[in-house]
Amino acid sequence: MNLAGTHFSTSYARLLSWIVAASCAALGSLAGCAGYSPQGLPAGLSEAQVRQQMGEPTGRHALPDGATRLEYARGPMGRHTYMIDLDAQGRLLQWEQVLDAWHFAQLSPGLPKVEVLRRVGRPAQTMRVHSGNEVWSWRHANYNCLWFQVEITPAGQVQSGASLGLDPACDINVPGAN
């Protein structure tokens, strides 16, 4: 496989992530920076209280019985997306981090793209390929510098099962890695 021209500095990406996190932590103590994770949010909080703690969601998805899912994607370089479920009265029921192998495995062929978004949130990157399909890619926490990918047809459905690909933000020219 020829990966020429795909060199991105992992050190730079880590430094940038650290700077953003440190800035948010510093500003948070002064100006109330929104939380990165919903860790510690108690069940029963109102949507307004969740938004006060987490900031504006990156997506909003309807669930059965009038419930709502708020999406908090921490990307495009982030490796976490938190889904916060609210009941029909707008009260916090539960939350989960969805960028993991279990959630990705649930994205089967034929699944509508709206359901993909409801389950794992917006992708970090989309790219149209020669077939007319789009490849959606998500970064996630792993030790192999891979990102999760799924192909969406022009009809708006998952083409085939999920796959893993090399994350282009990783440094593939690490000395001694060959």
Secondary structure, DSSP 8 states (H G I E B T S, - for coil): ---TT----HHHHHHHHHHHHHHHHHHHHHH----SS-TT--TT-BHHHHHHHH-S-SEEEE-GGG-EEEEEE--SS---EEEEEE-TTSBEEEEEE--SHHHHHT--TT-BHHHHHHHH-S-SEEEE-TTS-EEEEEE-S-SS-EEEEEEE-TTSBB-S--EEEE-TTS-S--TT--
